[in-house]
Amino acid sequence: MVRFADTHVFREQRFSIGSDRETGGYFLSTPVSGHMAAVEFEGYFSISAAEYRQFSVTPDSALRFLHDCRMGRHSDRRLE
């Protein structure tokens, strides 16, 4: 079974949101860079139901959160 199921994909902003089938919660995924910025991979971050609803209707409202995730500022919300 796939853990992360995308429900909305926002190509212009380079992120997606969806449901985490393991926890029943929601996630945002976005490309992030590794320690030396040589490798880019998909990072998954937990978001609340309210954030999920807001980001699905107004994707630009996620831009600050996206930037912070890409800069490593939300490691506490990182999903493994």
Buried (B, 14 or more C-beta within 10 A) or exposed (E): EEEBEEEBEBEEBEBBBBBBEEEEBBBBBBEBBEEEEEEEEEBBBBBEEEBBEBBBEEBEEBEEBBEEBBEEEBEEBEBE
